[in-house]
Amino acid sequence: MVLELRLIRHALALGHLGNFGRAAESLGLTQPSLTRSIAVLEKSLGVKLFDRNHRGVAPTAFGKTVTAAAMIARR
């Protein structure tokens, strides 16, 4: 499976900021574009990466693993 680096960057920003609006702004995207990117990544992986609620988002256990691995790979 090949994942686009762009999608991983989007997940990292969302995991770090915990809010679609703020993450989209930091990436220079619209919120709907970021939402689609995360949906594509989740579909590609076959798992949910973030739990959504009225306060924002929180990474699932798998989301934490993906973002932690991406942070290590960035070093």
Secondary structure, DSSP 8 states (H G I E B T S, - for coil): ----HHHHHHHHHHHHH--HHHHHHHHT--HHHHHHHHHHHHHHHTS--EEEETTEEEE-HHHHHHHHHHHHHH-
